[in-house]
Amino acid sequence: MIELNDVRKVYGDSTEAVSQVSFEVEQGETATLVGPSGCGKTTMLTMINRLTELTDGEIIIDGTPISEHDKIELRRNIGYVIQEIGLFDHMTVGENIGLVPDLRGWDEQRKQDRIDELLELIQLPAGAKDRYPEALSGGQQQRVGVARALAAEPDIMLMDEPFGALDPITREELQDEFVEIQAGLDVTIVFVTHDINEALKMGDKVAVLNKGELVQYDSPRDLLANPKNEFVEDFVGEDRLLKRLSLISVREVMTSHELSDRTETVLHPDDSLKAALQTFYHATEPLSVIEDGTVVGSLSEEDIRDVASDSTVEGVTNV
């Protein structure tokens, strides 16, 4: 768990980069920090691992203020991924991933087992271990950067615009993969991005920042349903309704039943309502929802309209 209590950062020229910010990131959650350039996102991130020292306030990790941690040990226990990746060109992929375990004194077998495990996790072939970074694509290099951050089994990961330099297709693929990876890990993540769509997709909680201040800290659904003020409303965009629908699955609002005639066009329970709505452009009747080859429910366009017009529908709250 990470706690920020009235955290403030003022630089030597009296510039206040972060102003009295307080929030908590629960163990195993991902908190995304989003806001315009210069709002203090990266400064806040680097204060957590003491690359930047705070001016006032306190940051606590698992009940202990970071000021009581040795800086080097603190950083070795926190994974760190940046946009520039930072792989060492003279080291193989395996050597890059095993760098922190090496520094922490892992034995060779344990280290190699961890490297192989992570190559499988990030969906790179085992042969990639002996290749050099220049032989990999940008997306593959970014995967290696994530693997290196995970190598020493950290409790915390800090990610600063990790996918920002990638083309849109590769970026979306890596976002999807990382969401799946995070679901299987018990790692607390603080993720900086300038992209509100990425923030909503990646975060269990979203911190919207402006001019060093925390404007709103909420779940993606609550943020979209109840923006705190005009700044947040403008920042999340005019397509706020479609963003809300992209966060709700068919499973949450479908009419459940086990036996039904199967329609020609079908949906999956894990499809988003936004994707389902697009399907209705080509099919007007209620559609069957299929899971493992079995009809488990149906969804109509009216079901989606109900969600769009009400904040509490079919057990879905604060959509």
DRENROZA-375067 format. One line per 8 residues: number of its first residue (from 1); for each residue x, y, z of N, C-alpha, C. Coordinates in steps of 0.1 Angstrom, whole numbers, always signed. Layout:
BEGIN
NUM) X/Y/Z/X/Y/Z/X/Y/Z ~ ... $
This chain:
BEGIN
1) +8/-12/+0/+0/+0/+0/+9/+12/+0 ~ +5/+22/-8/+12/+35/-9/+3/+46/-4 ~ +8/+54/+5/+0/+66/+10/+8/+79/+7 ~ +2/+88/+2/+7/+102/+0/-1/+111/+9 ~ +6/+117/+18/-1/+126/+28/+4/+140/+27 ~ -4/+149/+21/+0/+163/+20/+13/+165/+13 ~ +16/+158/+3/+29/+158/-4/+31/+171/-12 ~ +42/+177/-10/+45/+190/-17/+59/+190/-22 $
9) +61/+195/-34/+75/+196/-40/+77/+210/-45 ~ +87/+217/-40/+90/+231/-44/+105/+231/-49 ~ +107/+235/-61/+121/+235/-66/+128/+248/-62 ~ +141/+249/-64/+149/+260/-59/+145/+274/-64 ~ +139/+274/-76/+134/+287/-81/+120/+291/-76 ~ +116/+284/-65/+103/+286/-59/+91/+280/-67 ~ +94/+273/-78/+83/+266/-86/+77/+255/-78 ~ +64/+256/-76/+57/+245/-68/+52/+235/-79 $
17) +58/+223/-79/+55/+213/-89/+43/+204/-84 ~ +43/+202/-71/+32/+194/-65/+28/+201/-52 ~ +14/+202/-51/+9/+210/-40/-1/+202/-31 ~ +3/+199/-19/-5/+193/-9/-14/+181/-14 ~ -7/+172/-21/-15/+160/-27/-16/+149/-17 ~ -28/+143/-15/-30/+132/-7/-39/+122/-14 ~ -34/+109/-14/-43/+98/-19/-36/+85/-15 ~ -43/+74/-16/-38/+61/-13/-40/+51/-25 $
25) -30/+42/-26/-31/+32/-36/-31/+19/-29 ~ -42/+11/-29/-43/-1/-22/-34/-12/-28 ~ -30/-21/-20/-21/-32/-24/-28/-39/-36 ~ -20/-41/-47/-26/-49/-58/-33/-40/-68 ~ -35/-27/-65/-43/-18/-74/-33/-11/-83 ~ -39/-6/-94/-32/+3/-103/-38/+17/-102 ~ -30/+27/-99/-35/+41/-99/-28/+48/-111 ~ -36/+54/-119/-31/+61/-131/-31/+76/-127 $
33) -20/+83/-131/-19/+97/-129/-20/+104/-142 ~ -29/+113/-144/-32/+119/-157/-34/+134/-156 ~ -30/+141/-166/-33/+155/-166/-24/+162/-176 ~ -26/+175/-179/-18/+182/-189/-3/+182/-186 ~ +5/+186/-195/+19/+187/-193/+22/+197/-182 ~ +32/+193/-174/+36/+202/-163/+27/+202/-151 ~ +18/+192/-150/+9/+191/-139/+15/+184/-126 ~ +27/+178/-128/+33/+172/-116/+33/+157/-116 $
41) +28/+151/-127/+27/+136/-127/+40/+129/-125 ~ +50/+132/-133/+63/+125/-132/+70/+129/-119 ~ +69/+141/-114/+75/+145/-102/+69/+137/-90 ~ +56/+135/-91/+50/+127/-80/+55/+112/-80 ~ +56/+107/-93/+61/+93/-94/+75/+92/-89 ~ +84/+101/-92/+98/+99/-88/+100/+103/-73 ~ +90/+109/-67/+91/+111/-52/+89/+98/-45 ~ +81/+89/-51/+78/+76/-44/+91/+67/-43 $
49) +100/+68/-53/+112/+60/-51/+124/+69/-48 ~ +122/+81/-44/+132/+91/-39/+142/+95/-50 ~ +138/+94/-62/+146/+100/-73/+145/+115/-71 ~ +133/+119/-67/+131/+133/-63/+127/+134/-48 ~ +133/+142/-41/+130/+143/-27/+119/+153/-25 ~ +109/+149/-16/+98/+158/-14/+102/+170/-5 ~ +94/+181/-6/+97/+192/+2/+89/+192/+16 ~ +77/+188/+15/+68/+187/+27/+59/+175/+25 $
57) +53/+171/+36/+44/+159/+36/+52/+146/+38 ~ +45/+135/+35/+50/+122/+38/+45/+112/+28 ~ +54/+103/+24/+50/+91/+16/+53/+79/+24 ~ +43/+70/+25/+44/+58/+33/+42/+46/+25 ~ +50/+36/+26/+49/+23/+19/+48/+13/+30 ~ +36/+6/+30/+34/-5/+39/+36/-1/+54 ~ +32/+12/+57/+33/+16/+71/+45/+23/+75 ~ +56/+23/+66/+68/+29/+69/+71/+41/+60 $
65) +74/+53/+65/+77/+64/+57/+90/+61/+48 ~ +90/+66/+36/+101/+63/+27/+114/+70/+32 ~ +113/+80/+40/+124/+87/+45/+132/+78/+54 ~ +126/+67/+59/+133/+57/+68/+139/+46/+60 ~ +137/+45/+47/+143/+35/+38/+156/+39/+33 ~ +165/+30/+32/+178/+33/+24/+174/+35/+9 ~ +179/+46/+3/+175/+49/-10/+177/+38/-20 ~ +189/+32/-20/+193/+22/-29/+184/+9/-28 $
73) +182/+5/-15/+173/-7/-13/+159/-4/-17 ~ +154/+8/-14/+141/+12/-18/+139/+10/-33 ~ +148/+16/-41/+147/+15/-55/+149/+1/-61 ~ +157/-7/-54/+158/-21/-59/+146/-29/-56 ~ +137/-25/-47/+125/-32/-44/+113/-26/-51 ~ +115/-16/-60/+105/-10/-68/+108/-11/-82 ~ +100/-17/-90/+102/-18/-105/+99/-5/-111 ~ +107/-1/-121/+106/+12/-127/+106/+11/-142 $
81) +96/+15/-149/+95/+14/-164/+93/+28/-169 ~ +101/+32/-179/+100/+46/-185/+98/+44/-200 ~ +94/+56/-206/+91/+56/-220/+103/+52/-229 ~ +115/+57/-225/+127/+55/-233/+132/+41/-231 ~ +126/+33/-222/+129/+19/-220/+142/+17/-212 ~ +153/+23/-217/+165/+22/-209/+172/+9/-209 ~ +170/+0/-219/+177/-12/-219/+192/-9/-223 ~ +201/-18/-218/+215/-17/-221/+218/-24/-234 $
89) +223/-17/-244/+225/-23/-257/+236/-33/-257 ~ +246/-32/-248/+257/-42/-248/+253/-55/-240 ~ +241/-55/-235/+237/-67/-227/+226/-74/-235 ~ +225/-87/-234/+215/-95/-240/+201/-92/-233 ~ +191/-97/-239/+177/-95/-233/+177/-102/-219 ~ +183/-114/-218/+183/-121/-206/+191/-114/-195 ~ +203/-108/-199/+211/-101/-190/+204/-88/-185 ~ +197/-81/-194/+189/-70/-190/+179/-73/-180 $
97) +171/-84/-183/+161/-88/-173/+166/-92/-160 ~ +178/-99/-160/+184/-104/-148/+192/-94/-140 ~ +193/-82/-144/+202/-72/-138/+199/-70/-123 ~ +186/-67/-120/+183/-64/-106/+184/-77/-97 ~ +180/-89/-102/+182/-101/-94/+197/-103/-92 ~ +206/-100/-102/+220/-100/-100/+225/-91/-88 ~ +220/-79/-88/+223/-69/-78/+219/-73/-64 ~ +208/-81/-64/+202/-85/-51/+208/-99/-47 $
105) +217/-104/-55/+225/-116/-51/+217/-129/-53 ~ +208/-130/-62/+201/-142/-65/+211/-152/-71 ~ +209/-165/-68/+218/-175/-74/+214/-177/-89 ~ +223/-183/-97/+222/-183/-111/+209/-191/-116 ~ +207/-202/-109/+195/-210/-114/+182/-203/-111 ~ +181/-196/-100/+169/-189/-96/+167/-177/-106 ~ +178/-171/-109/+177/-159/-119/+173/-164/-133 ~ +179/-175/-138/+175/-180/-151/+161/-185/-152 $
113) +156/-191/-141/+142/-196/-140/+133/-184/-141 ~ +137/-173/-134/+128/-161/-134/+128/-154/-148 ~ +140/-154/-155/+141/-148/-168/+132/-156/-178 ~ +132/-169/-177/+124/-178/-186/+109/-176/-183 ~ +106/-175/-170/+92/-173/-166/+87/-159/-172 ~ +95/-149/-171/+91/-136/-176/+90/-135/-191 ~ +99/-142/-198/+98/-142/-213/+85/-148/-217 ~ +81/-159/-210/+68/-165/-213/+56/-155/-210 $
121) +58/-148/-199/+47/-139/-194/+45/-128/-204 ~ +56/-122/-210/+55/-111/-219/+54/-116/-234 ~ +53/-129/-236/+50/-134/-249/+62/-132/-259 ~ +74/-134/-254/+86/-134/-263/+91/-149/-263 ~ +96/-153/-274/+101/-167/-275/+114/-169/-266 ~ +116/-181/-262/+127/-183/-253/+140/-179/-260 ~ +141/-180/-273/+154/-177/-280/+157/-162/-279 ~ +147/-154/-275/+150/-139/-274/+159/-136/-263 $
129) +161/-146/-253/+170/-143/-242/+184/-140/-246 ~ +189/-146/-257/+203/-144/-261/+204/-134/-272 ~ +194/-127/-275/+195/-116/-285/+197/-103/-278 ~ +202/-93/-286/+205/-80/-281/+193/-71/-284 ~ +191/-60/-276/+179/-52/-278/+177/-46/-292 ~ +188/-43/-299/+187/-37/-313/+180/-47/-323 ~ +180/-60/-319/+174/-70/-328/+159/-71/-326 ~ +153/-63/-316/+139/-64/-313/+132/-52/-318 $
137) +119/-54/-320/+110/-42/-324/+108/-33/-311 ~ +103/-21/-314/+100/-12/-303/+91/-18/-293 ~ +80/-25/-297/+71/-32/-288/+77/-43/-280 ~ +86/-51/-287/+93/-61/-279/+102/-56/-269 ~ +109/-45/-273/+118/-38/-263/+111/-33/-251 ~ +99/-28/-253/+91/-23/-242/+86/-34/-233 ~ +83/-46/-239/+80/-58/-231/+92/-62/-222 ~ +104/-61/-228/+115/-65/-220/+117/-55/-208 $
145) +114/-42/-211/+115/-32/-200/+105/-35/-189 ~ +93/-40/-192/+84/-44/-182/+89/-56/-175 ~ +94/-66/-182/+99/-78/-176/+111/-75/-166 ~ +120/-66/-170/+131/-62/-161/+125/-56/-148 ~ +115/-48/-150/+109/-42/-138/+103/-52/-128 ~ +98/-63/-134/+92/-74/-126/+101/-84/-121 ~ +114/-84/-126/+123/-95/-124/+125/-99/-110 ~ +127/-89/-101/+131/-91/-87/+118/-93/-79 $
153) +107/-95/-85/+94/-97/-78/+90/-86/-69 ~ +90/-73/-74/+87/-62/-66/+73/-61/-61 ~ +71/-55/-50/+57/-52/-45/+51/-40/-52 ~ +60/-31/-58/+55/-19/-64/+62/-17/-77 ~ +54/-12/-87/+60/-8/-100/+56/+6/-103 ~ +65/+14/-107/+63/+28/-112/+65/+28/-127 ~ +55/+33/-134/+55/+33/-149/+53/+47/-154 ~ +63/+53/-161/+62/+67/-166/+60/+67/-181 $
161) +48/+69/-186/+45/+69/-200/+51/+57/-207 ~ +49/+45/-202/+57/+33/-207/+54/+30/-222 ~ +42/+33/-227/+38/+30/-240/+37/+42/-249 ~ +42/+53/-244/+39/+66/-251/+46/+67/-265 ~ +58/+60/-267/+66/+62/-279/+62/+52/-290 ~ +52/+43/-287/+48/+33/-296/+37/+37/-306 ~ +36/+30/-317/+26/+33/-326/+12/+29/-320 ~ +1/+35/-324/-12/+32/-318/-16/+17/-317 $
169) -13/+10/-327/-17/-5/-327/-9/-12/-317 ~ +5/-10/-317/+13/-17/-307/+10/-13/-293 ~ +7/+0/-292/+4/+5/-279/-9/-1/-273 ~ -19/-3/-281/-31/-9/-276/-29/-24/-273 ~ -21/-30/-281/-18/-44/-278/-11/-46/-265 ~ -1/-37/-262/+6/-38/-250/-3/-34/-238 ~ -11/-25/-240/-21/-21/-229/-29/-33/-225 ~ -35/-40/-235/-43/-52/-233/-35/-63/-226 $
177) -23/-65/-231/-14/-75/-225/-11/-72/-210 ~ -8/-59/-208/-4/-56/-194/-16/-57/-184 ~ -28/-53/-189/-40/-55/-181/-41/-70/-177 ~ -39/-79/-186/-40/-93/-183/-29/-97/-173 ~ -16/-92/-176/-5/-95/-167/-8/-91/-152 ~ -13/-78/-151/-16/-73/-138/-26/-81/-131 ~ -36/-86/-138/-47/-94/-132/-41/-106/-125 ~ -30/-111/-129/-24/-123/-123/-13/-120/-113 $
185) -10/-107/-110/+0/-103/-101/-6/-96/-89 ~ +2/-96/-78/-2/-88/-66/+8/-77/-65 ~ +8/-68/-75/+18/-57/-76/+10/-44/-75 ~ +14/-35/-67/+8/-22/-67/+15/-13/-77 ~ +7/-6/-86/+13/+1/-97/+8/+15/-97 ~ +18/+24/-99/+15/+38/-102/+19/+41/-116 ~ +10/+46/-124/+12/+46/-139/+9/+60/-144 ~ +19/+67/-149/+17/+80/-155/+14/+80/-169 $
193) +5/+88/-173/+1/+89/-188/-5/+103/-190 ~ -4/+108/-202/-11/+120/-206/-24/+117/-213 ~ -27/+104/-215/-38/+100/-224/-49/+95/-214 ~ -61/+103/-214/-72/+99/-206/-77/+85/-209 ~ -77/+81/-222/-83/+68/-225/-74/+57/-219 ~ -61/+59/-219/-52/+49/-213/-53/+49/-198 ~ -55/+61/-192/-57/+62/-178/-69/+54/-173 ~ -80/+56/-181/-93/+49/-177/-92/+34/-180 $
201) -84/+30/-190/-83/+16/-193/-74/+8/-183 ~ -63/+15/-179/-53/+8/-171/-55/+9/-156 ~ -63/+19/-152/-63/+22/-137/-75/+16/-130 ~ -73/+11/-118/-84/+8/-108/-89/+22/-103 ~ -79/+31/-101/-82/+44/-97/-75/+54/-106 ~ -81/+66/-108/-75/+76/-117/-74/+89/-109 ~ -61/+94/-109/-59/+107/-103/-57/+118/-114 ~ -67/+127/-114/-66/+138/-124/-59/+150/-117 $
209) -48/+154/-124/-40/+165/-118/-40/+177/-127 ~ -38/+189/-120/-37/+201/-128/-29/+211/-120 ~ -19/+216/-126/-10/+226/-119/-6/+222/-105 ~ -2/+209/-105/+4/+204/-92/-6/+200/-82 ~ -19/+202/-85/-29/+198/-75/-37/+186/-79 ~ -42/+178/-70/-50/+167/-73/-65/+172/-73 ~ -71/+171/-85/-84/+176/-88/-95/+166/-84 ~ -92/+153/-88/-102/+142/-85/-94/+129/-85 $
217) -98/+120/-75/-92/+107/-75/-104/+97/-73 ~ -107/+89/-83/-118/+81/-83/-116/+69/-92 ~ -125/+59/-91/-125/+48/-101/-129/+54/-114 ~ -125/+47/-125/-128/+52/-138/-144/+54/-140 ~ -151/+45/-135/-166/+47/-136/-171/+59/-129 ~ -166/+61/-116/-171/+73/-109/-166/+86/-115 ~ -154/+85/-120/-149/+97/-127/-157/+101/-139 ~ -161/+92/-147/-169/+95/-158/-184/+98/-155 $
225) -189/+92/-145/-203/+95/-141/-204/+108/-133 ~ -194/+111/-125/-195/+123/-117/-182/+131/-117 ~ -179/+137/-128/-167/+146/-128/-169/+157/-118 ~ -158/+160/-111/-159/+169/-99/-162/+184/-104 ~ -156/+188/-115/-158/+201/-119/-156/+202/-134 ~ -156/+215/-139/-156/+217/-154/-142/+212/-160 ~ -132/+214/-152/-119/+210/-157/-118/+195/-160 ~ -123/+187/-150/-123/+172/-152/-133/+168/-163 $
233) -144/+175/-164/-154/+172/-174/-148/+175/-188 ~ -141/+186/-189/-134/+189/-202/-123/+179/-205 ~ -116/+175/-195/-104/+167/-197/-108/+153/-201 ~ -119/+147/-196/-123/+134/-200/-129/+134/-214 ~ -134/+145/-218/-138/+146/-232/-153/+146/-234 ~ -157/+150/-246/-172/+151/-249/-178/+137/-251 ~ -169/+127/-254/-175/+114/-256/-175/+106/-243 ~ -178/+113/-232/-178/+106/-219/-188/+94/-218 $
241) -199/+95/-225/-209/+85/-224/-203/+72/-231 ~ -196/+73/-242/-190/+62/-249/-179/+56/-240 ~ -172/+64/-234/-161/+59/-225/-167/+51/-214 ~ -178/+56/-208/-185/+48/-198/-190/+35/-203 ~ -195/+34/-215/-200/+22/-220/-188/+12/-223 ~ -176/+17/-226/-165/+9/-228/-160/+2/-216 ~ -164/+7/-204/-159/+1/-191/-169/-9/-185 ~ -181/-11/-192/-191/-20/-187/-192/-32/-196 $
249) -192/-43/-190/-193/-56/-198/-207/-60/-201 ~ -209/-67/-212/-222/-73/-215/-227/-81/-203 ~ -218/-88/-197/-222/-97/-185/-229/-90/-174 ~ -226/-77/-172/-231/-70/-161/-246/-66/-163 ~ -250/-65/-176/-264/-59/-178/-273/-69/-187 ~ -267/-80/-191/-275/-89/-200/-286/-95/-192 ~ -297/-99/-199/-307/-107/-193/-303/-122/-193 ~ -301/-127/-181/-295/-141/-180/-306/-152/-182 $
257) -302/-161/-189/-310/-174/-191/-301/-184/-197 ~ -304/-197/-195/-295/-207/-201/-300/-213/-214 ~ -313/-212/-216/-319/-217/-229/-325/-206/-237 ~ -322/-205/-249/-327/-195/-258/-323/-199/-272 ~ -331/-194/-282/-327/-196/-296/-315/-187/-298 ~ -305/-192/-305/-293/-185/-308/-295/-176/-320 ~ -291/-164/-319/-292/-155/-330/-280/-156/-339 ~ -281/-152/-351/-270/-153/-361/-258/-145/-356 $
265) -260/-133/-352/-250/-125/-347/-250/-126/-331 ~ -238/-128/-325/-238/-131/-311/-228/-122/-304 ~ -229/-121/-291/-220/-114/-283/-214/-123/-272 ~ -202/-119/-267/-196/-126/-256/-198/-118/-243 ~ -199/-125/-231/-202/-117/-219/-191/-107/-216 ~ -179/-109/-220/-168/-100/-217/-167/-88/-227 ~ -175/-88/-238/-176/-77/-247/-180/-64/-239 ~ -175/-53/-243/-180/-40/-237/-193/-36/-243 $
273) -201/-28/-236/-213/-23/-241/-211/-14/-253 ~ -199/-7/-254/-196/+1/-265/-194/-8/-278 ~ -187/-20/-276/-186/-29/-288/-199/-35/-291 ~ -208/-38/-281/-221/-43/-284/-230/-33/-292 ~ -228/-21/-288/-236/-10/-295/-232/-9/-309 ~ -220/-11/-312/-215/-11/-326/-221/-23/-334 ~ -222/-34/-327/-228/-46/-333/-243/-44/-337 ~ -250/-36/-329/-264/-33/-332/-266/-25/-345 $
281) -256/-19/-350/-257/-12/-363/-260/-22/-374 ~ -257/-34/-372/-259/-45/-382/-269/-55/-378 ~ -275/-54/-366/-284/-64/-361/-294/-57/-352 ~ -307/-58/-354/-316/-50/-346/-323/-58/-335 ~ -324/-71/-336/-331/-79/-326/-322/-81/-314 ~ -327/-84/-302/-319/-88/-291/-309/-99/-295 ~ -297/-98/-291/-286/-107/-295/-283/-117/-284 ~ -280/-129/-288/-276/-140/-279/-262/-137/-273 $
289) -261/-140/-261/-247/-139/-254/-242/-153/-252 ~ -231/-156/-259/-226/-170/-259/-213/-170/-251 ~ -212/-181/-242/-200/-184/-235/-197/-198/-235 ~ -185/-202/-240/-182/-216/-241/-192/-224/-249 ~ -197/-218/-260/-206/-224/-269/-220/-225/-264 ~ -223/-219/-252/-237/-220/-247/-243/-206/-246 ~ -256/-206/-249/-263/-193/-247/-265/-190/-233 ~ -260/-180/-227/-261/-177/-213/-270/-164/-211 $
297) -274/-158/-221/-282/-146/-219/-285/-139/-232 ~ -291/-127/-231/-294/-119/-243/-292/-104/-240 ~ -290/-96/-250/-288/-82/-248/-295/-75/-259 ~ -303/-65/-255/-310/-56/-265/-304/-42/-265 ~ -307/-35/-276/-302/-21/-276/-309/-13/-265 ~ -321/-17/-261/-327/-10/-250/-320/-11/-237 ~ -314/-23/-235/-306/-25/-223/-295/-15/-222 ~ -288/-13/-234/-277/-3/-234/-282/+11/-232 $
305) -294/+14/-238/-299/+27/-236/-303/+30/-221 ~ -307/+19/-214/-310/+21/-200/-298/+25/-192 ~ -287/+18/-195/-274/+21/-188/-270/+35/-191 ~ -272/+39/-204/-267/+52/-208/-275/+64/-201 ~ -288/+60/-197/-296/+71/-192/-297/+70/-177 ~ -292/+60/-170/-293/+58/-156/-280/+54/-150 ~ -277/+59/-138/-264/+55/-131/-265/+42/-123 ~ -277/+37/-122/-278/+24/-115/-288/+15/-122 $
313) -283/+5/-130/-291/-3/-138/-286/-18/-137 ~ -296/-27/-135/-293/-41/-134/-281/-44/-125 ~ -280/-37/-114/-269/-40/-105/-256/-33/-108 ~ -256/-25/-119/-244/-18/-122/-245/-4/-116 ~ -236/+0/-107/-237/+12/-100/-226/+22/-105 ~ -229/+35/-105/-220/+45/-109/-213/+43/-122 ~ -221/+39/-132/-215/+37/-145/-212/+50/-152 $
